[in-house]
């Protein structure tokens, strides 16, 4: 039964990634694109965790934590770039 739930979750998160990719391409402003990229990072983290559950190994959970930290730093850098126009002062 868990296998069917994992397949359904994979499909949902893949669809969410596609919708976010559309939003990155067709968004009216830069802030919408940054928000869509941040949401894509969160969906990618969820896919990594789901794949870790599917494989039954803890290695993917550690990878998802590293990706979460990298995604957070990237979101902060994008936000700083939008506010100030420069990342490094």
C-alpha positions as CSV (number, residue, x, y, z in Angstrom):
1,X,0.0,0.0,0.0
2,X,2.9,2.4,0.7
3,X,4.2,1.8,-2.8
4,X,1.0,3.3,-4.3
5,X,1.2,6.2,-1.9
6,X,4.8,6.9,-2.9
7,X,3.9,6.7,-6.6
8,X,1.1,9.2,-6.1
9,X,3.3,11.5,-4.1
10,X,6.0,11.3,-6.8
11,X,3.4,12.2,-9.5
12,X,2.1,15.1,-7.4
13,X,5.5,16.6,-6.7
14,X,6.6,16.2,-10.3
15,X,3.4,18.0,-11.5
16,X,4.1,20.8,-8.9
17,X,7.6,21.1,-10.3
18,X,6.3,21.5,-13.8
19,X,3.8,24.2,-12.7
20,X,6.5,26.0,-10.9
21,X,8.7,25.8,-14.0
22,X,5.9,27.4,-16.0
23,X,5.7,30.1,-13.3
24,X,9.4,30.8,-13.6
25,X,9.1,31.3,-17.3
26,X,5.8,33.2,-17.5
27,X,5.9,35.2,-14.3
28,X,5.2,39.0,-14.6
29,X,7.9,40.1,-12.2
30,X,11.2,39.1,-10.7
31,X,9.7,38.5,-7.2
32,X,7.3,35.9,-8.6
33,X,10.1,34.1,-10.3
34,X,12.2,34.0,-7.1
35,X,9.2,32.7,-5.2
36,X,8.7,30.0,-7.8
37,X,12.3,29.0,-7.7
38,X,12.1,28.7,-3.9
39,X,9.1,26.6,-4.2
40,X,10.9,24.4,-6.8
41,X,13.7,23.9,-4.3
42,X,11.2,22.8,-1.6
43,X,9.5,20.4,-4.1
44,X,12.9,19.0,-5.0
45,X,13.7,18.4,-1.3
46,X,10.4,16.6,-1.0
47,X,11.3,14.4,-4.0
48,X,14.7,13.5,-2.6
49,X,13.0,12.5,0.7
50,X,10.4,10.5,-1.1
51,X,13.1,8.7,-3.0
52,X,14.9,8.0,0.3
53,X,11.8,6.4,1.6
54,X,11.4,4.4,-1.5
55,X,15.0,3.1,-1.5
56,X,15.0,2.7,2.3
57,X,18.3,4.4,2.9
58,X,19.2,7.4,5.1
59,X,21.7,8.8,2.5
60,X,19.0,10.7,0.7
61,X,17.8,12.4,3.9
62,X,21.2,13.8,4.5
63,X,21.3,15.0,0.9
64,X,18.0,16.7,1.3
65,X,19.3,18.6,4.3
66,X,22.3,19.8,2.4
67,X,20.0,20.8,-0.5
68,X,17.7,22.7,1.9
69,X,20.6,24.7,3.3
70,X,21.8,25.6,-0.2
71,X,18.3,26.5,-1.3
72,X,17.9,28.8,1.7
73,X,21.1,30.6,1.0
74,X,20.1,31.0,-2.7
75,X,16.7,32.4,-1.7
76,X,18.4,34.9,0.7
77,X,20.8,35.9,-2.1
78,X,18.0,36.4,-4.6
79,X,16.1,38.5,-2.1
80,X,19.1,40.7,-1.3
81,X,19.7,41.1,-5.0
82,X,16.1,42.3,-5.6
83,X,16.3,44.8,-2.7
84,X,19.7,46.2,-3.2
85,X,20.8,45.3,-6.7
86,X,24.0,43.8,-5.4
87,X,24.8,40.7,-3.4
88,X,28.3,41.4,-2.1
89,X,28.7,44.9,-0.6
